Amino acid sequence: MALTSSYMLLFPLLVMVAFAGDFNKDFDLTWGDGRAKILNNGELLTLTLDQASGSGFQSKNEYLFGKIDMQLKLVPGNSAGTVTAYYLSSKGSTWDEIDYEFLGNLSGDPYILHTNVFSQGKGNREQQFYLWFDPTADFHTYSITWNPQRIIFSVDGTPIREFKNSEAIGVPFPKNQPMRIYSSLWNADDWATRGGLVKTDWTQAPFTASYRNFNAQACIWSSGASSCGSSASESTGGSSWLSQELDSAGQQRLKWVQRNYMIYNYCTDAKRFPQGFPPECNIS
């Protein structure tokens, strides 16, 4: 599904489709036997996990580049063993994927925000963070900006991670495979909390995560073509995300987060890469 070179030349000039979310229109509840619910006339979605099953949903649309915003309120209290995953992914053995995973913890301990980027079926690019707020007390906005040059992960508008297109040095970048949005709440107590040492306390079940205010400024992929064609109307919103990069203030905020809240970075894990770090780690 590669874009032609002529199409890519036109691409930055096109205007994207922007729309605010109605969960009934934008998403399908895909598993959980009723544990996933759309409420309040489509304004709220909840996922629930109990000892029998978790639950999940996916977007009706596939996207090829976009700025995706979702507000989440995570499982409160003792969430050890639980994982709330929110990610973009394509299909197949050489899939692309852009991940947020929220790893639950014992009451009073911070959630771990786990991020990863897969390209052509290869991941192993984990960065993990603590958050500077309690993500269970209220809704916060978790954003993915995905354009041909970079992927930016942001929390409440503050960038926490940037993954640049490094194809020039042989690193595959997600740019040819349309992706759906997925989310799930599931039990991962074999690894999620302290490497699996802390198990899920089922006396605390059911566990619930909540979602609202989905918004996508994005190119919708359908029947082998992108909605970001020359017929895109300027009334649908600007396409600044398509060439977005971090300005000096954004770079400073990114450095602040990584200096104060990053707890794992694959690019500094020498034990894991005794033959040398992946090539993208050497790019500033």
Backbone bond lengths (Angstrom), bond angles and torsions (degrees), N, CA, C in turn:
res aa  C-N    CA-C-N  psi(-1)  N-CA   C-N-CA  omega(-1)  CA-C   N-CA-C  phi
1 M - - - 1.456 - - 1.528 111.32 -
2 A 1.316 115.53 31.03 1.458 119.56 -176.67 1.524 110.39 -65.57
3 L 1.316 115.62 143.97 1.459 120.81 174.40 1.519 109.36 -77.18
4 T 1.305 117.54 141.60 1.447 119.89 177.04 1.517 109.71 -71.58
5 S 1.328 115.19 155.73 1.466 118.76 -177.53 1.529 110.63 -63.79
6 S 1.345 117.04 -37.30 1.462 118.70 179.70 1.518 111.15 -65.26
7 Y 1.332 115.67 -35.95 1.465 119.54 178.19 1.527 110.12 -65.70
8 M 1.330 115.42 -40.66 1.467 118.80 -179.41 1.526 110.97 -64.96
9 L 1.339 117.36 -32.26 1.459 119.22 178.01 1.525 111.27 -65.47
10 L 1.324 115.84 -35.23 1.456 119.98 179.43 1.521 112.11 -77.62
11 F 1.321 115.02 -24.08 1.462 120.66 -164.37 1.523 114.08 -54.31
12 P 1.351 119.82 -46.08 1.468 119.05 -176.10 1.525 113.50 -64.41
13 L 1.327 117.34 -16.13 1.456 119.64 -177.23 1.519 112.91 -87.21
14 L 1.333 116.06 -9.18 1.455 119.12 -170.92 1.519 110.99 -89.27
15 V 1.294 115.28 156.88 1.461 121.88 -178.91 1.520 108.29 -105.52
16 M 1.322 116.11 139.12 1.451 120.76 -170.39 1.528 112.64 -93.57
17 V 1.308 113.01 169.54 1.458 120.13 176.12 1.531 108.16 -89.62
18 A 1.310 116.96 128.17 1.466 121.12 177.17 1.521 108.38 -121.13
19 F 1.323 116.15 137.17 1.463 117.76 177.09 1.522 109.38 -153.82
20 A 1.298 115.37 147.40 1.461 120.96 176.84 1.519 108.40 -93.29
21 G 1.332 115.02 153.74 1.436 118.78 -164.79 1.519 116.98 -87.42
22 D 1.317 114.17 141.82 1.457 124.50 161.34 1.514 104.46 -124.16
23 F 1.318 117.55 113.10 1.462 120.22 -173.49 1.527 111.91 -57.08
24 N 1.322 117.85 -32.40 1.467 119.71 178.09 1.529 111.24 -63.82
25 K 1.319 116.80 -36.97 1.461 120.81 -177.75 1.519 112.15 -83.40
26 D 1.329 116.65 -31.79 1.462 119.91 -168.29 1.525 114.50 -98.10
27 F 1.336 117.49 -19.14 1.462 119.90 -171.64 1.523 112.53 -135.63
28 D 1.339 114.69 153.78 1.460 123.27 170.97 1.525 108.38 -113.46
29 L 1.331 116.00 135.19 1.462 120.91 171.78 1.525 106.71 -78.96
30 T 1.328 117.51 119.36 1.460 120.15 -166.25 1.519 114.94 -104.84
31 W 1.315 118.13 -25.36 1.469 118.15 178.60 1.517 109.92 -159.69
32 G 1.312 116.12 162.56 1.460 121.81 177.27 1.516 114.80 119.69
33 D 1.340 118.93 1.50 1.475 121.45 175.45 1.524 112.20 50.53
34 G 1.326 116.13 52.26 1.459 120.17 176.29 1.511 114.68 88.95
35 R 1.328 117.82 -1.91 1.469 119.84 179.16 1.526 112.04 -76.25
36 A 1.334 117.06 -18.18 1.463 120.91 172.03 1.521 108.11 -96.50
37 K 1.330 116.66 135.19 1.468 120.66 -175.47 1.524 110.64 -137.91
38 I 1.331 115.99 139.92 1.456 122.58 170.72 1.524 107.27 -106.43
39 L 1.330 116.41 125.01 1.465 122.72 -170.69 1.530 110.14 -126.24
40 N 1.336 115.02 172.50 1.474 122.17 172.71 1.520 112.27 52.87
41 N 1.330 115.61 49.61 1.474 120.69 177.38 1.524 112.51 55.76
42 G 1.324 116.01 37.41 1.456 120.70 175.66 1.508 115.23 89.57
43 E 1.342 117.73 2.49 1.465 120.01 -176.69 1.530 113.24 -85.61
44 L 1.326 117.32 -19.43 1.466 121.57 -175.17 1.520 108.94 -132.52
45 L 1.328 115.77 139.93 1.466 121.24 172.88 1.521 107.68 -128.26
46 T 1.329 116.82 137.13 1.463 120.54 177.07 1.529 109.72 -126.06
47 L 1.323 115.07 140.93 1.460 122.68 171.15 1.512 108.55 -113.40
48 T 1.340 115.96 141.09 1.458 121.43 -178.27 1.527 110.13 -128.32
49 L 1.324 114.92 144.36 1.456 123.49 176.30 1.516 108.55 -124.51
50 D 1.339 116.05 129.61 1.455 120.64 168.70 1.517 107.72 -131.37
51 Q 1.330 117.65 -174.32 1.459 119.31 -173.24 1.525 112.72 -66.87
52 A 1.320 116.78 -20.83 1.465 120.16 -179.15 1.521 112.46 -83.95
53 S 1.345 117.52 -36.07 1.460 119.60 -174.06 1.512 111.61 -167.42
54 G 1.331 115.53 155.73 1.450 122.59 165.86 1.524 108.66 -94.98
55 S 1.343 116.70 -155.74 1.459 120.58 -178.61 1.515 109.41 -160.58
56 G 1.356 115.27 165.44 1.455 118.42 -177.68 1.514 112.95 -163.23
57 F 1.332 114.57 169.18 1.462 120.84 177.28 1.516 109.15 -146.53
58 Q 1.340 116.48 165.80 1.458 121.70 175.61 1.513 109.48 -145.29
59 S 1.328 115.30 158.22 1.458 120.10 179.79 1.519 110.57 -74.29
60 K 1.320 115.45 146.50 1.455 120.44 173.51 1.526 110.46 -68.36
61 N 1.323 116.46 -34.66 1.465 121.15 -177.09 1.518 111.69 -92.75
62 E 1.331 114.29 152.74 1.459 121.98 165.17 1.530 107.37 -101.87
63 Y 1.329 115.80 150.01 1.459 121.29 -176.97 1.525 109.62 -128.22
64 L 1.329 115.87 145.39 1.461 121.56 171.20 1.523 106.74 -126.65
65 F 1.314 114.95 91.22 1.466 127.70 -173.14 1.538 110.45 82.58
66 G 1.338 113.94 144.54 1.448 118.58 178.78 1.516 111.76 168.87
67 K 1.319 113.90 173.17 1.463 121.75 169.79 1.521 106.48 -116.94
68 I 1.311 115.45 112.80 1.457 123.24 -173.28 1.527 108.45 -110.34
69 D 1.326 117.07 123.01 1.468 122.43 176.69 1.525 109.00 -117.09
70 M 1.322 115.53 139.26 1.464 120.88 172.70 1.519 107.93 -145.54
71 Q 1.326 115.53 135.93 1.467 119.43 172.76 1.518 109.07 -95.12
72 L 1.326 115.58 130.56 1.463 122.40 179.46 1.517 109.85 -124.28
73 K 1.318 115.04 146.09 1.469 122.90 166.02 1.516 105.84 -124.22
74 L 1.331 115.71 119.76 1.460 120.54 -169.26 1.526 112.84 -85.71
75 V 1.325 114.66 167.80 1.468 122.41 -179.81 1.527 109.68 -55.83
76 P 1.339 117.95 122.38 1.467 120.20 -178.70 1.533 112.04 -84.17
77 G 1.330 114.28 170.27 1.464 119.90 173.93 1.520 112.19 71.16
78 N 1.316 116.71 -145.02 1.458 122.28 -179.64 1.529 108.73 -78.48
79 S 1.318 115.95 96.93 1.463 121.32 -178.13 1.525 111.80 -104.19
80 A 1.329 117.34 13.63 1.465 120.67 -177.69 1.529 110.58 -53.62
81 G 1.337 115.20 138.43 1.456 120.79 178.10 1.505 114.75 89.47
82 T 1.338 117.54 -17.29 1.459 120.99 -177.94 1.526 110.48 -92.61
83 V 1.318 115.30 150.26 1.464 121.51 173.51 1.525 108.47 -130.99
84 T 1.327 116.00 129.26 1.455 122.32 170.54 1.521 106.56 -105.80
85 A 1.330 116.49 113.99 1.461 121.61 -177.14 1.519 109.45 -106.80
86 Y 1.324 116.45 138.67 1.463 123.38 179.81 1.525 105.74 -143.20
87 Y 1.329 116.97 114.65 1.456 118.13 -167.86 1.526 111.55 -157.82
88 L 1.328 114.62 163.49 1.454 123.31 170.30 1.518 108.04 -104.82
89 S 1.339 117.43 139.35 1.461 119.00 179.33 1.517 110.87 -154.54
90 S 1.347 115.22 145.84 1.456 121.90 169.66 1.525 108.08 -97.90
91 K 1.323 116.62 -175.81 1.457 121.88 -177.85 1.531 110.10 -108.70
92 G 1.331 115.85 170.68 1.451 121.09 172.69 1.513 113.60 95.99
93 S 1.338 115.67 173.13 1.469 121.25 -174.43 1.525 112.39 -75.68
94 T 1.329 117.96 -18.29 1.471 121.32 176.86 1.522 108.75 -116.39
95 W 1.322 114.69 52.03 1.469 120.89 -174.11 1.525 111.82 -74.50
96 D 1.319 114.61 159.60 1.465 123.35 170.41 1.525 108.36 -107.46
97 E 1.336 116.44 152.02 1.469 119.57 -177.20 1.521 109.24 -160.10
98 I 1.337 114.87 142.01 1.464 122.34 175.85 1.517 107.01 -127.97
99 D 1.335 117.54 116.11 1.460 122.64 -164.84 1.510 115.07 -114.58
100 Y 1.334 114.53 135.76 1.464 122.97 153.08 1.530 106.61 -113.25
101 E 1.327 117.48 131.22 1.469 121.42 169.60 1.523 107.25 -132.37
102 F 1.327 115.21 131.19 1.464 121.68 -178.86 1.518 107.80 -106.41
103 L 1.341 115.62 112.21 1.458 121.32 -174.75 1.522 109.18 -93.55
104 G 1.335 115.40 117.60 1.458 121.00 -176.73 1.516 112.44 -65.83
105 N 1.346 114.81 167.38 1.452 119.27 -178.28 1.519 110.21 -153.20
106 L 1.335 115.36 173.32 1.455 120.43 177.01 1.518 110.03 -64.67
107 S 1.318 116.44 151.73 1.465 120.98 178.94 1.523 109.88 -52.01
108 G 1.313 115.22 132.28 1.453 120.93 178.67 1.508 114.34 92.23
109 D 1.342 117.91 -18.90 1.457 120.87 175.79 1.530 108.63 -92.88
110 P 1.329 116.66 149.85 1.473 118.00 -176.38 1.524 112.56 -74.74
111 Y 1.312 114.62 148.40 1.457 120.68 167.47 1.525 108.77 -61.32
112 I 1.337 116.04 151.66 1.461 121.38 169.08 1.524 107.79 -106.87
113 L 1.336 116.13 125.35 1.456 122.07 174.12 1.527 107.60 -94.05
114 H 1.326 115.23 114.94 1.465 123.88 -176.26 1.523 108.05 -104.28
115 T 1.334 118.05 127.53 1.462 121.68 177.71 1.520 109.49 -121.62
116 N 1.345 115.54 152.46 1.459 120.35 178.42 1.525 108.05 -156.83
117 V 1.319 116.24 155.35 1.460 122.97 174.59 1.526 108.05 -130.85
118 F 1.328 115.78 124.22 1.460 121.88 174.18 1.526 108.76 -106.50
119 S 1.328 116.37 138.26 1.462 120.69 170.71 1.522 107.82 -137.98
120 Q 1.336 115.19 131.08 1.472 121.84 -178.13 1.532 111.45 54.37
121 G 1.341 115.77 39.11 1.465 120.92 176.45 1.510 115.36 80.29
122 K 1.324 118.30 2.95 1.462 121.69 -178.33 1.520 109.95 -113.63
123 G 1.338 115.38 125.45 1.454 121.34 178.29 1.517 110.37 -112.78
124 N 1.333 115.70 -114.72 1.472 121.57 179.29 1.519 112.12 58.75
125 R 1.354 115.21 35.65 1.468 119.76 178.98 1.525 108.96 -123.26
126 E 1.310 116.44 52.84 1.460 120.76 -172.79 1.524 112.13 -79.50
127 Q 1.322 114.94 135.76 1.459 121.81 162.91 1.519 106.84 -129.18
128 Q 1.328 116.18 138.46 1.466 121.27 -177.82 1.529 109.61 -125.19
129 F 1.334 113.44 148.16 1.467 120.80 -174.73 1.522 110.13 -139.79
130 Y 1.326 116.08 151.30 1.453 121.80 156.21 1.527 107.28 -88.29
131 L 1.313 116.57 159.90 1.456 121.29 176.65 1.525 109.89 -102.70
132 W 1.312 116.48 157.98 1.476 121.75 -176.97 1.525 111.39 -94.47
133 F 1.351 116.06 19.98 1.457 122.46 178.60 1.529 106.80 -154.60
134 D 1.312 116.67 170.55 1.463 122.00 175.97 1.531 108.16 -87.07
135 P 1.344 118.56 108.49 1.468 120.19 -175.10 1.521 113.66 -75.40
136 T 1.334 116.87 -0.52 1.471 120.74 178.52 1.525 111.97 -98.55
137 A 1.352 117.14 -13.10 1.463 120.22 -172.86 1.522 112.08 -83.64
138 D 1.341 116.62 -26.06 1.461 120.14 -176.64 1.519 108.30 -158.83
139 F 1.325 115.72 174.78 1.456 121.28 176.54 1.528 110.15 -79.25
140 H 1.335 115.48 141.23 1.456 122.16 173.48 1.522 108.50 -134.38
141 T 1.333 115.99 152.78 1.459 121.60 -174.17 1.522 110.57 -94.37
142 Y 1.331 115.47 122.92 1.467 122.90 178.28 1.528 107.08 -112.96
143 S 1.333 116.45 119.60 1.460 122.04 -170.93 1.520 111.33 -120.63
144 I 1.323 114.53 147.66 1.455 122.73 170.92 1.520 107.06 -125.11
145 T 1.321 116.52 118.28 1.463 121.71 170.92 1.524 106.74 -103.03
146 W 1.333 115.79 119.26 1.462 121.87 -174.42 1.523 108.08 -127.68
147 N 1.312 116.10 110.29 1.457 120.30 177.24 1.520 108.81 -132.61
148 P 1.326 119.35 177.09 1.465 119.42 -174.32 1.520 114.53 -63.97
149 Q 1.327 118.02 -16.53 1.463 120.28 -176.58 1.532 113.98 -98.70
150 R 1.341 117.20 -26.87 1.469 118.78 -172.13 1.526 110.80 -166.43
151 I 1.335 113.74 165.46 1.461 123.23 170.68 1.522 106.38 -121.69
152 I 1.339 116.20 127.64 1.465 120.91 178.71 1.528 108.40 -119.55
153 F 1.327 116.49 123.77 1.461 122.88 172.08 1.525 107.59 -93.62
154 S 1.339 117.41 129.90 1.465 120.82 -179.81 1.513 110.44 -134.07
155 V 1.321 115.85 146.75 1.461 123.06 176.82 1.525 107.48 -123.40
156 D 1.324 117.07 118.84 1.469 122.23 -175.82 1.528 111.08 50.66
157 G 1.332 116.09 38.35 1.454 121.27 177.90 1.518 115.23 83.30
158 T 1.327 117.61 -5.44 1.462 121.02 178.41 1.523 109.58 -95.02
159 P 1.333 118.53 120.08 1.463 119.59 179.58 1.525 111.01 -68.03
160 I 1.328 115.74 135.06 1.466 120.26 177.89 1.524 111.72 -113.91
161 R 1.346 116.42 -21.03 1.457 119.28 -177.51 1.525 109.28 -155.97
162 E 1.336 115.45 142.59 1.458 121.30 173.49 1.524 108.22 -130.37
163 F 1.338 116.12 129.29 1.460 121.79 175.09 1.523 107.01 -118.10
164 K 1.342 115.67 110.23 1.456 120.39 -174.03 1.526 110.95 -87.34
165 N 1.330 114.88 154.83 1.451 121.44 172.61 1.529 108.21 -69.64
166 S 1.339 115.99 112.34 1.469 121.70 -179.12 1.524 110.76 -117.49
167 E 1.333 115.93 34.14 1.462 119.21 179.24 1.533 111.61 -59.84
168 A 1.321 116.76 -27.20 1.468 120.28 -178.50 1.522 111.95 -62.37
169 I 1.335 116.65 -22.84 1.470 119.77 177.33 1.522 111.03 -112.49
170 G 1.338 116.08 21.23 1.461 120.57 170.69 1.509 116.34 89.25
171 V 1.331 118.36 13.85 1.464 121.62 179.81 1.533 108.72 -97.64
172 P 1.331 118.95 117.68 1.468 119.15 178.99 1.528 110.91 -61.51
173 F 1.334 115.10 146.08 1.465 121.03 -179.78 1.527 108.32 -129.18
174 P 1.341 117.51 139.16 1.474 119.80 -180.00 1.531 110.95 -68.38
175 K 1.337 116.43 108.23 1.465 117.36 -179.36 1.528 113.21 -150.07
176 N 1.327 117.72 -8.77 1.456 119.98 -175.31 1.522 113.69 -113.35
177 Q 1.323 117.87 -14.37 1.454 120.92 -175.09 1.529 110.39 -109.43
178 P 1.325 118.07 119.48 1.462 119.13 175.36 1.523 110.52 -64.75
179 M 1.328 115.79 148.55 1.462 121.42 -175.67 1.524 110.79 -128.16
180 R 1.308 115.84 147.38 1.459 122.24 169.87 1.529 109.29 -95.84
181 I 1.330 114.80 160.82 1.461 121.48 171.08 1.522 107.72 -89.93
182 Y 1.312 116.40 133.98 1.459 121.96 177.46 1.526 108.88 -128.47
183 S 1.329 115.73 152.01 1.456 119.36 168.67 1.523 108.99 -149.34
184 S 1.320 115.27 146.71 1.462 119.95 179.07 1.522 109.72 -152.00
185 L 1.305 114.23 153.96 1.468 122.74 173.53 1.516 106.15 -122.71
186 W 1.330 116.85 121.13 1.458 118.94 -170.56 1.526 110.76 -149.87
187 N 1.312 115.16 165.13 1.461 122.01 -179.81 1.522 109.45 -90.64
188 A 1.322 115.78 120.92 1.466 121.05 178.97 1.520 109.44 -131.57
189 D 1.339 116.11 42.96 1.472 117.13 -172.91 1.531 113.20 -75.00
190 D 1.345 117.06 1.25 1.463 118.57 172.62 1.534 111.25 -77.36
191 W 1.382 117.73 -13.92 1.468 118.83 -179.38 1.522 114.69 -148.78
192 A 1.328 119.05 -19.99 1.458 120.37 -162.84 1.529 114.12 -69.30
193 T 1.312 118.47 -39.48 1.459 121.08 -174.19 1.519 109.65 -113.93
194 R 1.331 114.59 116.00 1.469 122.32 -178.07 1.522 111.01 51.14
195 G 1.334 114.66 44.98 1.459 120.04 175.68 1.512 114.55 67.13
196 G 1.336 116.44 21.16 1.449 120.50 179.18 1.518 114.21 97.52
197 L 1.338 116.89 0.17 1.474 119.72 -179.97 1.524 111.64 -69.58
198 V 1.338 116.81 -34.22 1.467 121.05 -178.10 1.525 108.39 -101.94
199 K 1.322 116.42 120.53 1.459 121.65 -175.57 1.533 111.18 -93.99
200 T 1.320 115.09 163.07 1.457 121.44 177.67 1.525 109.91 -67.08
201 D 1.322 116.27 132.40 1.471 122.31 176.94 1.521 108.11 -93.77
202 W 1.320 116.26 97.75 1.464 120.21 -173.08 1.519 112.66 -70.44
203 T 1.349 117.75 -11.21 1.470 118.11 174.12 1.523 110.70 -68.30
204 Q 1.364 116.90 -16.66 1.462 121.44 178.91 1.526 112.37 -87.92
205 A 1.316 117.19 -8.63 1.475 121.18 -176.47 1.533 110.47 -70.72
206 P 1.342 118.76 156.79 1.464 125.55 1.44 1.526 112.72 -79.26
207 F 1.322 114.75 148.60 1.460 122.79 175.88 1.530 108.54 -96.03
208 T 1.337 116.67 138.15 1.467 119.77 -176.33 1.526 111.09 -134.26
209 A 1.333 115.37 133.26 1.468 123.06 170.23 1.524 107.93 -114.62
210 S 1.333 116.41 145.74 1.467 121.35 -174.23 1.527 110.66 -123.27
211 Y 1.342 114.76 149.34 1.464 122.68 -175.46 1.521 109.41 -133.70
212 R 1.332 116.30 143.50 1.459 120.49 173.85 1.535 108.95 -156.47
213 N 1.339 115.20 171.21 1.474 123.19 171.55 1.525 113.18 52.62
214 F 1.332 115.99 46.07 1.462 119.52 170.03 1.523 109.94 -65.76
215 N 1.328 115.72 136.70 1.465 119.85 174.85 1.519 108.94 -145.62
216 A 1.317 116.36 134.89 1.458 120.98 177.32 1.520 109.73 -128.33
217 Q 1.319 115.71 119.69 1.465 121.24 163.73 1.519 103.81 -102.30
218 A 1.324 116.86 101.45 1.455 118.32 -164.34 1.509 111.76 -156.62
219 C 1.319 114.49 164.05 1.453 122.02 174.82 1.524 107.63 -94.78
220 I 1.325 117.15 114.24 1.463 121.77 179.83 1.526 108.44 -83.22
221 W 1.327 115.17 131.58 1.452 121.87 -179.64 1.529 108.85 -100.87
222 S 1.323 116.46 127.14 1.467 120.24 -179.00 1.520 109.66 -150.38
223 S 1.318 116.30 131.95 1.476 122.53 176.95 1.526 111.70 52.08
224 G 1.332 115.59 41.07 1.453 120.16 175.36 1.504 115.87 78.16
225 A 1.325 117.41 13.12 1.463 120.52 -178.76 1.525 110.50 -139.14
226 S 1.317 115.87 156.94 1.463 122.35 -179.22 1.517 110.68 -97.82
227 S 1.327 115.56 145.42 1.466 120.46 174.86 1.521 111.94 -69.03
228 C 1.321 116.79 -13.47 1.459 120.67 -177.42 1.523 110.24 -86.93
229 G 1.323 115.58 51.93 1.446 120.30 176.62 1.504 111.06 -90.89
230 S 1.322 116.23 -177.28 1.462 120.43 -175.97 1.522 112.24 -66.66
231 S 1.363 116.95 -13.20 1.459 119.24 179.63 1.519 112.98 -85.14
232 A 1.347 116.41 -2.61 1.457 119.17 -179.01 1.524 109.95 -59.26
233 S 1.304 115.24 131.98 1.463 120.33 -175.63 1.514 110.88 -86.05
234 E 1.312 115.64 139.60 1.462 118.79 178.39 1.517 111.39 -64.45
235 S 1.324 116.98 -16.79 1.459 119.09 -179.79 1.515 112.54 -74.66
236 T 1.349 117.72 -9.01 1.457 119.71 -176.64 1.518 112.61 -84.58
237 G 1.315 117.73 -0.35 1.456 119.41 176.70 1.515 111.40 113.41
238 G 1.312 116.21 161.37 1.451 121.05 -176.35 1.514 112.68 -76.55
239 S 1.324 115.44 168.67 1.464 120.61 -178.79 1.518 110.40 -118.20
240 S 1.334 117.83 32.60 1.461 120.34 -176.40 1.528 111.26 -60.90
241 W 1.328 117.58 -29.40 1.461 120.26 179.68 1.528 111.25 -63.92
242 L 1.331 117.73 -24.36 1.464 121.07 -173.63 1.529 112.15 -68.07
243 S 1.328 116.38 -24.85 1.460 120.37 175.68 1.524 111.14 -121.71
244 Q 1.329 116.58 17.79 1.470 120.24 -174.38 1.516 111.34 -64.33
245 E 1.291 114.88 136.71 1.458 122.15 169.41 1.511 107.58 -137.56
246 L 1.314 116.62 167.97 1.453 119.79 -178.15 1.522 109.48 -80.40
247 D 1.328 116.15 125.26 1.463 119.50 173.28 1.528 108.66 -77.91
248 S 1.328 116.62 -177.11 1.467 119.09 -174.69 1.522 111.48 -61.99
249 A 1.341 117.10 -36.79 1.470 119.47 177.82 1.526 110.45 -66.70
250 G 1.327 116.44 -41.71 1.459 119.91 177.81 1.516 112.15 -63.08
251 Q 1.338 116.39 -39.00 1.469 119.79 177.11 1.518 110.80 -63.63
252 Q 1.336 116.94 -39.26 1.465 119.97 179.19 1.527 110.65 -65.69
253 R 1.320 117.09 -41.42 1.470 119.97 179.23 1.521 111.09 -66.69
254 L 1.327 116.14 -39.53 1.469 120.09 176.14 1.530 110.62 -59.25
255 K 1.328 116.41 -45.34 1.464 120.42 179.93 1.526 110.85 -64.59
256 W 1.326 116.29 -37.21 1.474 120.15 177.91 1.523 110.74 -61.15
257 V 1.329 116.29 -46.92 1.469 119.51 179.51 1.529 109.99 -63.08
258 Q 1.326 116.76 -46.87 1.457 118.86 -175.05 1.526 112.22 -68.91
259 R 1.319 116.22 -30.35 1.465 119.52 178.28 1.524 111.85 -73.65
260 N 1.344 116.30 -37.25 1.464 119.55 -171.27 1.526 114.65 -102.53
261 Y 1.329 118.41 -22.40 1.469 119.89 -170.46 1.519 114.88 -128.37
262 M 1.336 118.39 -9.54 1.456 118.98 176.83 1.519 109.84 -74.85
263 I 1.338 116.46 130.90 1.462 120.31 -179.58 1.524 112.61 -115.87
264 Y 1.345 117.06 -11.10 1.465 119.84 173.87 1.523 108.78 -152.60
265 N 1.337 115.36 137.77 1.459 121.55 176.75 1.519 107.74 -141.61
266 Y 1.323 116.37 117.69 1.466 119.71 -178.75 1.529 111.82 -57.90
267 C 1.320 116.32 -26.43 1.462 120.26 -178.03 1.524 113.54 -76.14
268 T 1.334 117.68 -1.80 1.465 119.85 174.98 1.529 111.47 -122.32
269 D 1.336 117.15 9.11 1.466 121.61 -176.84 1.531 109.49 -92.72
270 A 1.346 115.03 83.56 1.464 120.19 -174.51 1.530 111.95 -64.42
271 K 1.328 117.67 -33.00 1.471 119.73 -179.81 1.528 111.00 -63.24
272 R 1.295 115.39 -32.79 1.455 120.02 -176.62 1.524 112.06 -76.67
273 F 1.330 115.75 -27.72 1.468 120.64 -176.23 1.530 110.01 -125.31
274 P 1.334 116.99 67.77 1.476 119.32 -176.89 1.522 113.06 -64.03
275 Q 1.335 117.62 -21.75 1.463 120.40 179.90 1.536 112.14 -88.36
276 G 1.328 115.66 1.27 1.466 119.83 -178.78 1.516 111.12 120.40
277 F 1.317 116.19 152.23 1.456 121.13 -176.43 1.531 110.74 -72.14
278 P 1.343 117.06 155.09 1.460 119.99 174.32 1.531 110.42 -55.28
279 P 1.341 116.96 148.39 1.474 119.48 -170.90 1.521 114.22 -59.60
280 E 1.384 117.45 -31.95 1.466 118.22 -178.12 1.518 112.13 -68.81
281 C 1.338 117.07 -16.16 1.467 120.22 179.63 1.526 112.19 -69.96
282 N 1.314 116.84 -17.93 1.458 120.49 -177.52 1.519 112.77 -91.31
283 I 1.336 116.04 3.35 1.460 120.04 179.10 1.525 108.92 -97.33
284 S 1.303 116.92 130.56 1.477 119.64 -178.56 1.520 109.41 -74.26
